[in-house]
Each structure stands twice: as structure tokens, then as C-alpha cells.
Amino acid sequence: MTSLVLCYLGLGSNVNDRPGMIARATVCLASRGDIVIRKLSRFYLTRPWGEQDQEDFVNAAAEVETHLSPLGLLEAAKAVERGLGRRPTYKWGPREIDIDILFYGAEVVKREDLRIPHPRLRERAFVLVPLAEIAPDLVDPETGVSMAAYLEEIEKGGDTRWTSPTI
């Protein structure tokens, strides 16, 4: 059995009961027995990335511990998404629930089906705001930069796709 690994997940929803969907996703992840939710950020209302003609998202970040491998954690996240009714749409389209692996310990994974750290987290306030709330000193293993420093750079650049917490 693999030892426990501290991981960070990004969660988002912009269909129906958005905060409720994120709450249900965390319950589903925790109820599996192989994922323990250690921290959950507040929920943030954010404008969509890419395709703008859709409802705003609610986003959050979670700190979790797991024995699962990176691919096992990915499959668990995808199973929860399917279980909560996520249906395929178009790129950057509406989502009932989206669960992304942001970090898996200090590992760097570069596969066609999985990239860790998440390749676009450094440029997205909707990921960095909730992540920096629960783990400001978390360091990106590829760059050595903390989440708080990334967020400071994003804010200097004027990314205003997020607002204050919704809950």
C-alpha cells in the first residue's frame, strides 16, 4: 500500500445548484474511504474562462490525503463527476461538476492523460484564490513558487474573473 500523500483538488460547477454540487462532490470523494478531505476553501463565484456565454462558476479547492496513485485519484475524481451527472460538453463549456488534480504531493506527472501540477493553475485566479486560502505556502514543485506568490502576480495583472466568497 502506498503511503498517504497530501494532494490538492480544484472543484467547480456552473449548472443548477452550484454550491450544492461542490458540497456533494466532497461528500462523495470522502465517502469512498480512500480519500480524506483535510481542508475545504470557501466557495467563490467566478466568471467563466474561455466560453463567456454561460452561467458563472462556483469554485473551491480541497486539501486531501490519499493512498491512491495519481491515476487512481484521477479515476476517483472522474467517477464522482460521472456519479453526479456530469455530461460531456464542449471545451470550456458548462459543467455540473469539474474536479481537477492540482497537486499530488511534490510529484510532477507528465502524461497525455494527466498533468500534475495542473498545467494552467498558475494563470487562473479561480484556482489560485481558493487554493491560496487553504495552502498559501504550498510550493509548486516545478518552479519553487508559492501559491501566495502566484496569486499576487495574477492580482497585479488584473485578473478579475473572481469575486469575494459566495459562502
GROMACS elastic network, one bead per residue, 0.5 to 0.9 nm:
[ bonds ]
;  ai    aj funct       b0    kb
    1    67     6  0.70704   500
    1    68     6  0.87867   500
    2     5     6  0.83231   500
    2    66     6  0.87304   500
    2    67     6  0.52589   500
    2    68     6  0.71138   500
    2    69     6  0.76396   500
    3    66     6  0.80281   500
    3    67     6  0.57213   500
    3    68     6  0.88106   500
    4    65     6  0.59728   500
    4    66     6  0.52042   500
    4    68     6  0.81410   500
    5    64     6  0.81487   500
    5    65     6  0.53785   500
    5    66     6  0.54405   500
    5    67     6  0.63462   500
    5    68     6  0.81359   500
    5    69     6  0.88136   500
    5   104     6  0.69582   500
    5   105     6  0.56825   500
    6    63     6  0.70214   500
    6    64     6  0.58159   500
    6    66     6  0.68639   500
    6   103     6  0.83231   500
    6   104     6  0.65112   500
    6   105     6  0.51790   500
    6   106     6  0.87966   500
    7    62     6  0.82618   500
    7    63     6  0.58302   500
    7    64     6  0.52070   500
    7    65     6  0.60009   500
    7    66     6  0.75723   500
    7   101     6  0.75801   500
    7   102     6  0.75417   500
    7   103     6  0.53377   500
    7   105     6  0.54537   500
    7   106     6  0.88455   500
    8    61     6  0.69510   500
    8    62     6  0.56197   500
    8    64     6  0.60688   500
    8    65     6  0.86163   500
    8   100     6  0.86036   500
    8   101     6  0.62267   500
    8   102     6  0.53662   500
    8   103     6  0.50622   500
    8   104     6  0.66409   500
    8   105     6  0.82440   500
    8   131     6  0.79103   500
    9    60     6  0.84799   500
    9    61     6  0.55751   500
    9    62     6  0.51570   500
    9    63     6  0.65550   500
    9    64     6  0.75163   500
    9    99     6  0.65956   500
    9   100     6  0.54903   500
    9   102     6  0.52505   500
    9   103     6  0.71102   500
    9   104     6  0.88654   500
    9   131     6  0.85377   500
   10    59     6  0.73314   500
   10    60     6  0.60331   500
   10    62     6  0.65391   500
   10    98     6  0.78245   500
   10    99     6  0.56647   500
   10   100     6  0.50210   500
   10   101     6  0.64474   500
   10   102     6  0.63376   500
   10   127     6  0.64607   500
   10   130     6  0.84008   500
   10   131     6  0.77933   500
   11    22     6  0.65149   500
   11    25     6  0.82786   500
   11    26     6  0.88723   500
   11    58     6  0.82538   500
   11    59     6  0.55716   500
   11    60     6  0.52129   500
   11    61     6  0.59181   500
   11    62     6  0.77224   500
   11    97     6  0.71108   500
   11    98     6  0.55441   500
   11   100     6  0.65193   500
   11   127     6  0.85751   500
   12    18     6  0.78284   500
   12    19     6  0.87462   500
   12    21     6  0.85247   500
   12    22     6  0.66865   500
   12    57     6  0.63193   500
   12    58     6  0.55471   500
   12    60     6  0.64778   500
   12    61     6  0.87386   500
   12    95     6  0.77941   500
   12    96     6  0.81644   500
   12    97     6  0.56948   500
   12    98     6  0.50914   500
   12    99     6  0.67411   500
   12   100     6  0.87884   500
   13    16     6  0.83555   500
   13    17     6  0.82944   500
   13    18     6  0.51036   500
   13    19     6  0.75360   500
   13    21     6  0.67883   500
   13    22     6  0.68013   500
   13    56     6  0.84994   500
   13    57     6  0.53709   500
   13    58     6  0.54865   500
   13    59     6  0.67363   500
   13    94     6  0.77710   500
   13    95     6  0.55997   500
   13    96     6  0.52692   500
   13    98     6  0.62798   500
   14    17     6  0.79893   500
   14    18     6  0.56060   500
   14    48     6  0.85735   500
   14    54     6  0.79947   500
   14    55     6  0.57422   500
   14    56     6  0.58300   500
   14    58     6  0.63271   500
   14    59     6  0.88968   500
   14    94     6  0.59948   500
   14    95     6  0.57349   500
   14    96     6  0.61919   500
   14    97     6  0.75332   500
   15    18     6  0.59925   500
   15    21     6  0.85914   500
   15    55     6  0.72799   500
   15    56     6  0.88221   500
   15    57     6  0.80608   500
   15    94     6  0.65720   500
   15    95     6  0.59833   500
   15    97     6  0.78744   500
   16    20     6  0.87328   500
   16    21     6  0.81652   500
   16    96     6  0.73252   500
   17    20     6  0.52234   500
   17    21     6  0.59941   500
   17    22     6  0.88095   500
   17    96     6  0.87110   500
   18    21     6  0.51241   500
   18    22     6  0.64946   500
   18    23     6  0.87343   500
   18    57     6  0.72627   500
   18    58     6  0.59102   500
   18    59     6  0.86930   500
   18    96     6  0.75945   500
   18    97     6  0.81305   500
   19    22     6  0.52662   500
   19    23     6  0.62369   500
   19    24     6  0.86444   500
   19    43     6  0.70679   500
   19    58     6  0.63535   500
   19    59     6  0.82998   500
   19   166     6  0.86412   500
   19   167     6  0.84220   500
   20    23     6  0.50070   500
   20    24     6  0.60578   500
   20    25     6  0.85213   500
   21    24     6  0.50333   500
   21    25     6  0.60898   500
   21    26     6  0.87287   500
   21    84     6  0.77846   500
   21    96     6  0.72055   500
   21    97     6  0.65913   500
   22    25     6  0.50002   500
   22    26     6  0.63616   500
   22    27     6  0.87171   500
   22    43     6  0.86406   500
   22    58     6  0.80882   500
   22    59     6  0.79313   500
   22    60     6  0.76906   500
   22    97     6  0.69591   500
   22    98     6  0.87394   500
   23    26     6  0.53117   500
   23    27     6  0.63810   500
   23    28     6  0.87232   500
   24    27     6  0.50386   500
   24    28     6  0.60846   500
   24    29     6  0.85653   500
   24    84     6  0.80412   500
   25    28     6  0.50407   500
   25    29     6  0.61021   500
   25    30     6  0.85714   500
   25    77     6  0.88077   500
   25    80     6  0.65695   500
   25    81     6  0.75314   500
   25    84     6  0.74088   500
   25    97     6  0.76727   500
   25    99     6  0.83831   500
   26    29     6  0.50763   500
   26    30     6  0.61059   500
   26    31     6  0.84526   500
   26    37     6  0.74069   500
   26    40     6  0.86640   500
   26    62     6  0.82618   500
   27    30     6  0.51630   500
   27    31     6  0.59320   500
   27    32     6  0.87757   500
   27    37     6  0.88139   500
   28    31     6  0.50946   500
   28    32     6  0.65565   500
   28    80     6  0.64238   500
   28    83     6  0.87587   500
   28    84     6  0.88695   500
   29    32     6  0.56641   500
   29    33     6  0.80100   500
   29    34     6  0.82830   500
   29    35     6  0.62012   500
   29    36     6  0.78127   500
   29    37     6  0.79507   500
   29    76     6  0.74746   500
   29    77     6  0.73546   500
   29    80     6  0.67737   500
   30    33     6  0.61257   500
   30    34     6  0.74393   500
   30    35     6  0.53651   500
   30    36     6  0.54471   500
   30    37     6  0.61775   500
   30    64     6  0.89746   500
   31    34     6  0.81554   500
   31    35     6  0.78161   500
   31    36     6  0.85727   500
   32    35     6  0.65485   500
   32    36     6  0.88797   500
   32    76     6  0.84847   500
   33    36     6  0.73112   500
   34    65     6  0.83213   500
   34    66     6  0.57778   500
   34    67     6  0.64482   500
   34    68     6  0.69514   500
   35    64     6  0.64692   500
   35    65     6  0.57918   500
   35    67     6  0.75058   500
   35    68     6  0.78982   500
   35    73     6  0.84433   500
   35    76     6  0.89814   500
   36    63     6  0.85370   500
   36    64     6  0.53425   500
   36    65     6  0.51315   500
   36    66     6  0.64270   500
   37    40     6  0.73468   500
   37    62     6  0.67927   500
   37    63     6  0.60722   500
   37    65     6  0.66436   500
   38    62     6  0.73698   500
   38    63     6  0.53564   500
   38    64     6  0.52748   500
   38    65     6  0.70545   500
   39    61     6  0.82549   500
   39    62     6  0.55355   500
   39    64     6  0.70685   500
   39   134     6  0.67788   500
   40    43     6  0.87811   500
   40    60     6  0.71638   500
   40    61     6  0.59161   500
   40    63     6  0.64485   500
   40    64     6  0.88516   500
   40   130     6  0.85836   500
   40   134     6  0.71187   500
   41    44     6  0.87537   500
   41    60     6  0.55923   500
   41    61     6  0.53919   500
   41    62     6  0.63541   500
   41    63     6  0.86725   500
   41   130     6  0.54949   500
   41   131     6  0.71819   500
   41   132     6  0.89512   500
   41   133     6  0.63906   500
   41   134     6  0.59047   500
   42    59     6  0.84862   500
   42    60     6  0.62669   500
   42    61     6  0.80266   500
   42   130     6  0.67833   500
   42   133     6  0.81422   500
   42   134     6  0.89930   500
   42   165     6  0.60783   500
   42   166     6  0.75301   500
   42   167     6  0.62586   500
   43    58     6  0.61660   500
   43    59     6  0.56063   500
   43    60     6  0.50287   500
   43    61     6  0.83115   500
   43   130     6  0.75262   500
   43   164     6  0.87504   500
   43   165     6  0.54227   500
   43   166     6  0.55265   500
   43   167     6  0.56938   500
   44    57     6  0.79863   500
   44    58     6  0.53249   500
   44    59     6  0.51479   500
   44    60     6  0.63933   500
   44   126     6  0.76306   500
   44   129     6  0.82881   500
   44   130     6  0.73276   500
   44   162     6  0.68245   500
   44   163     6  0.65480   500
   44   164     6  0.62206   500
   44   166     6  0.52551   500
   44   167     6  0.75484   500
   45    56     6  0.66499   500
   45    57     6  0.57346   500
   45    59     6  0.64853   500
   45   126     6  0.84080   500
   45   161     6  0.85535   500
   45   162     6  0.59718   500
   45   163     6  0.57966   500
   45   164     6  0.71140   500
   45   165     6  0.65488   500
   45   166     6  0.59127   500
   46    49     6  0.87206   500
   46    56     6  0.56267   500
   46    57     6  0.51070   500
   46    58     6  0.60960   500
   46    59     6  0.70273   500
   46   125     6  0.88683   500
   46   126     6  0.63258   500
   46   160     6  0.85605   500
   46   161     6  0.53304   500
   46   163     6  0.62315   500
   46   164     6  0.89887   500
   47    52     6  0.74977   500
   47    54     6  0.87978   500
   47    55     6  0.77128   500
   47    57     6  0.61185   500
   47    58     6  0.87554   500
   47   126     6  0.85343   500
   47   160     6  0.85517   500
   47   162     6  0.63803   500
   47   163     6  0.86754   500
   48    51     6  0.65046   500
   48    52     6  0.55167   500
   48    53     6  0.81122   500
   48    54     6  0.70979   500
   48    55     6  0.73190   500
   48    56     6  0.56703   500
   48    57     6  0.62385   500
   48    92     6  0.78832   500
   48    93     6  0.86474   500
   48    94     6  0.87269   500
   48   161     6  0.74655   500
   49    52     6  0.66598   500
   49    92     6  0.66558   500
   49   124     6  0.86794   500
   49   126     6  0.89904   500
   49   161     6  0.80189   500
   50    91     6  0.82618   500
   50    92     6  0.57590   500
   50    93     6  0.83328   500
   51    54     6  0.72033   500
   51    91     6  0.80476   500
   51    92     6  0.57507   500
   51    93     6  0.64539   500
   51    94     6  0.88724   500
   52    55     6  0.82115   500
   52    56     6  0.86916   500
   52    92     6  0.88860   500
   52    93     6  0.89316   500
   53    93     6  0.89760   500
   54    57     6  0.89073   500
   54    93     6  0.76538   500
   54    94     6  0.66592   500
   55    94     6  0.75702   500
   57    94     6  0.86709   500
   57    95     6  0.88024   500
   58   126     6  0.88722   500
   58   166     6  0.79382   500
   59   126     6  0.65505   500
   59   127     6  0.74163   500
   59   130     6  0.75035   500
   60   126     6  0.81583   500
   60   127     6  0.74909   500
   60   129     6  0.85678   500
   60   130     6  0.54554   500
   60   131     6  0.75941   500
   61   102     6  0.89897   500
   61   127     6  0.72548   500
   61   128     6  0.86843   500
   61   129     6  0.87350   500
   61   130     6  0.53269   500
   61   131     6  0.53117   500
   61   132     6  0.88776   500
   61   133     6  0.85753   500
   61   134     6  0.76477   500
   62   130     6  0.84761   500
   62   131     6  0.75641   500
   62   134     6  0.77652   500
   63   131     6  0.86015   500
   63   134     6  0.75242   500
   63   135     6  0.81780   500
   65    68     6  0.89103   500
   66    69     6  0.81392   500
   66    73     6  0.79347   500
   67    72     6  0.89646   500
   67    73     6  0.87948   500
   68    71     6  0.77315   500
   68    72     6  0.51719   500
   68    73     6  0.55777   500
   68    76     6  0.88396   500
   69    73     6  0.60535   500
   69    74     6  0.84884   500
   69   104     6  0.88345   500
   70    73     6  0.51329   500
   70    74     6  0.62218   500
   70    75     6  0.87135   500
   70   101     6  0.84638   500
   70   104     6  0.67508   500
   70   109     6  0.81208   500
   70   114     6  0.83647   500
   70   116     6  0.85610   500
   71    75     6  0.61723   500
   71    76     6  0.85559   500
   71   113     6  0.89541   500
   71   114     6  0.76226   500
   72    75     6  0.51114   500
   72    76     6  0.61600   500
   72    77     6  0.86476   500
   73    77     6  0.61650   500
   73    78     6  0.86008   500
   73   101     6  0.79327   500
   74    77     6  0.51218   500
   74    78     6  0.61836   500
   74    79     6  0.85491   500
   74    99     6  0.87522   500
   74   100     6  0.79285   500
   74   101     6  0.70517   500
   74   114     6  0.79388   500
   75    78     6  0.50493   500
   75    79     6  0.59924   500
   75    80     6  0.85856   500
   76    79     6  0.50765   500
   76    80     6  0.62729   500
   76    81     6  0.86591   500
   77    80     6  0.51980   500
   77    81     6  0.62422   500
   77    82     6  0.87319   500
   77    98     6  0.85381   500
   77    99     6  0.59500   500
   77   100     6  0.75319   500
   77   101     6  0.83165   500
   78    82     6  0.61724   500
   78    83     6  0.84789   500
   78    98     6  0.85280   500
   78    99     6  0.74223   500
   79    82     6  0.51286   500
   79    83     6  0.60152   500
   79    84     6  0.85917   500
   80    84     6  0.61340   500
   80    85     6  0.87022   500
   80    86     6  0.88535   500
   80    97     6  0.88430   500
   80    99     6  0.84995   500
   81    84     6  0.52318   500
   81    85     6  0.65038   500
   81    86     6  0.53976   500
   81    87     6  0.86406   500
   81    96     6  0.79960   500
   81    97     6  0.59379   500
   81    98     6  0.66284   500
   81    99     6  0.71442   500
   82    85     6  0.51542   500
   82    86     6  0.51351   500
   82    87     6  0.73597   500
   82    97     6  0.88263   500
   83    86     6  0.74410   500
   84    96     6  0.74703   500
   84    97     6  0.72867   500
   85    96     6  0.67145   500
   85    97     6  0.80014   500
   86    95     6  0.64264   500
   86    96     6  0.51687   500
   86    97     6  0.60550   500
   86    98     6  0.79511   500
   87    95     6  0.74158   500
   87    96     6  0.75223   500
   88    93     6  0.88242   500
   88    95     6  0.81846   500
   89    92     6  0.82167   500
   89    93     6  0.57795   500
   89    94     6  0.69267   500
   89    95     6  0.76674   500
   90    93     6  0.50362   500
   90    94     6  0.80302   500
   91    94     6  0.88744   500
   92    95     6  0.85804   500
   94    97     6  0.88343   500
   95    98     6  0.63601   500
  100   118     6  0.76025   500
  101   104     6  0.71474   500
  101   114     6  0.87965   500
  101   115     6  0.84807   500
  101   116     6  0.69847   500
  101   117     6  0.75282   500
  101   118     6  0.65504   500
  102   115     6  0.87489   500
  102   116     6  0.63127   500
  102   117     6  0.52669   500
  102   119     6  0.84302   500
  102   121     6  0.72260   500
  102   127     6  0.87151   500
  103   106     6  0.72107   500
  103   107     6  0.75452   500
  103   108     6  0.83071   500
  103   116     6  0.58312   500
  103   118     6  0.68992   500
  103   140     6  0.80825   500
  103   141     6  0.89320   500
  104   107     6  0.57647   500
  104   108     6  0.78137   500
  104   109     6  0.87108   500
  104   116     6  0.68473   500
  104   117     6  0.73256   500
  105   108     6  0.87295   500
  105   141     6  0.88130   500
  106   117     6  0.87358   500
  106   139     6  0.84214   500
  106   140     6  0.76413   500
  106   141     6  0.55333   500
  106   142     6  0.87607   500
  107   116     6  0.72089   500
  107   117     6  0.78396   500
  107   141     6  0.70865   500
  107   142     6  0.89453   500
  108   115     6  0.75816   500
  108   116     6  0.53231   500
  108   117     6  0.62155   500
  108   141     6  0.70717   500
  108   142     6  0.71776   500
  109   114     6  0.68303   500
  109   115     6  0.52652   500
  109   117     6  0.72113   500
  110   113     6  0.83764   500
  110   114     6  0.64169   500
  110   116     6  0.66954   500
  110   117     6  0.88524   500
  111   114     6  0.50500   500
  111   115     6  0.59510   500
  111   116     6  0.88224   500
  112   115     6  0.73957   500
  114   118     6  0.84114   500
  115   118     6  0.56298   500
  115   119     6  0.63924   500
  116   119     6  0.68815   500
  117   120     6  0.85296   500
  117   121     6  0.77954   500
  117   140     6  0.73320   500
  117   141     6  0.78975   500
  117   142     6  0.78536   500
  118   121     6  0.56533   500
  118   122     6  0.84173   500
  119   122     6  0.75375   500
  120   123     6  0.58075   500
  120   124     6  0.67161   500
  121   124     6  0.53330   500
  121   125     6  0.79747   500
  121   126     6  0.86492   500
  121   127     6  0.60262   500
  121   128     6  0.67719   500
  122   125     6  0.80511   500
  122   127     6  0.82431   500
  122   128     6  0.72279   500
  122   147     6  0.82873   500
  122   150     6  0.61985   500
  122   151     6  0.80184   500
  122   154     6  0.81508   500
  123   127     6  0.85456   500
  123   128     6  0.81791   500
  123   150     6  0.79806   500
  123   151     6  0.86262   500
  123   153     6  0.89300   500
  123   154     6  0.66467   500
  123   159     6  0.88651   500
  124   127     6  0.55162   500
  124   128     6  0.62447   500
  124   129     6  0.85626   500
  124   151     6  0.86346   500
  124   154     6  0.75086   500
  124   159     6  0.79918   500
  124   161     6  0.86996   500
  125   129     6  0.55221   500
  125   130     6  0.84397   500
  125   151     6  0.67901   500
  125   154     6  0.65037   500
  125   155     6  0.78364   500
  125   159     6  0.66194   500
  125   160     6  0.77585   500
  125   161     6  0.70382   500
  125   162     6  0.67048   500
  126   129     6  0.58580   500
  126   130     6  0.71175   500
  126   131     6  0.88439   500
  126   161     6  0.69858   500
  126   162     6  0.58879   500
  127   130     6  0.60692   500
  127   131     6  0.61433   500
  127   132     6  0.85177   500
  128   132     6  0.56005   500
  128   133     6  0.82199   500
  128   147     6  0.66089   500
  128   148     6  0.80313   500
  128   150     6  0.73627   500
  128   151     6  0.57950   500
  128   154     6  0.86075   500
  129   132     6  0.53524   500
  129   133     6  0.62554   500
  129   147     6  0.87105   500
  129   148     6  0.86623   500
  129   151     6  0.66843   500
  129   162     6  0.81147   500
  130   133     6  0.50197   500
  130   134     6  0.67249   500
  130   135     6  0.86483   500
  130   165     6  0.89703   500
  131   134     6  0.55093   500
  131   135     6  0.58370   500
  131   136     6  0.71323   500
  131   138     6  0.88454   500
  131   147     6  0.71415   500
  131   148     6  0.88288   500
  132   137     6  0.76760   500
  132   138     6  0.79652   500
  132   146     6  0.86014   500
  132   147     6  0.53231   500
  132   148     6  0.55405   500
  132   150     6  0.88050   500
  132   151     6  0.72182   500
  133   136     6  0.60929   500
  133   148     6  0.85059   500
  135   138     6  0.53016   500
  135   139     6  0.89790   500
  135   146     6  0.88541   500
  135   147     6  0.71176   500
  135   148     6  0.81946   500
  136   139     6  0.84373   500
  136   146     6  0.66356   500
  136   147     6  0.51601   500
  136   149     6  0.82354   500
  137   145     6  0.89085   500
  137   146     6  0.53935   500
  137   147     6  0.62412   500
  137   148     6  0.65504   500
  137   149     6  0.87547   500
  138   145     6  0.82635   500
  138   146     6  0.53545   500
  138   147     6  0.58104   500
  138   148     6  0.81287   500
  139   142     6  0.86614   500
  139   143     6  0.79164   500
  139   144     6  0.55415   500
  139   145     6  0.53363   500
  139   147     6  0.64351   500
  140   143     6  0.55591   500
  140   144     6  0.52167   500
  140   145     6  0.54883   500
  140   146     6  0.61742   500
  140   147     6  0.74559   500
  141   144     6  0.55846   500
  141   145     6  0.79570   500
  142   145     6  0.83024   500
  143   146     6  0.87299   500
  145   148     6  0.84037   500
  145   149     6  0.64719   500
  145   150     6  0.69473   500
  146   149     6  0.52189   500
  146   150     6  0.63740   500
  146   151     6  0.86727   500
  147   150     6  0.50489   500
  147   151     6  0.60938   500
  147   152     6  0.85549   500
  148   151     6  0.51012   500
  148   152     6  0.61732   500
  148   153     6  0.87631   500
  149   152     6  0.50383   500
  149   153     6  0.63589   500
  149   154     6  0.87298   500
  150   153     6  0.51975   500
  150   154     6  0.62882   500
  150   155     6  0.86907   500
  151   154     6  0.50149   500
  151   155     6  0.60990   500
  151   156     6  0.85534   500
  152   155     6  0.51654   500
  152   156     6  0.62199   500
  152   157     6  0.87014   500
  153   156     6  0.50837   500
  153   157     6  0.63206   500
  153   158     6  0.89141   500
  154   157     6  0.50716   500
  154   158     6  0.65876   500
  154   159     6  0.59814   500
  155   158     6  0.51566   500
  155   159     6  0.58333   500
  155   160     6  0.77106   500
  156   159     6  0.78373   500
  159   162     6  0.78057   500
  160   163     6  0.72111   500
  162   165     6  0.87400   500
  163   166     6  0.81602   500
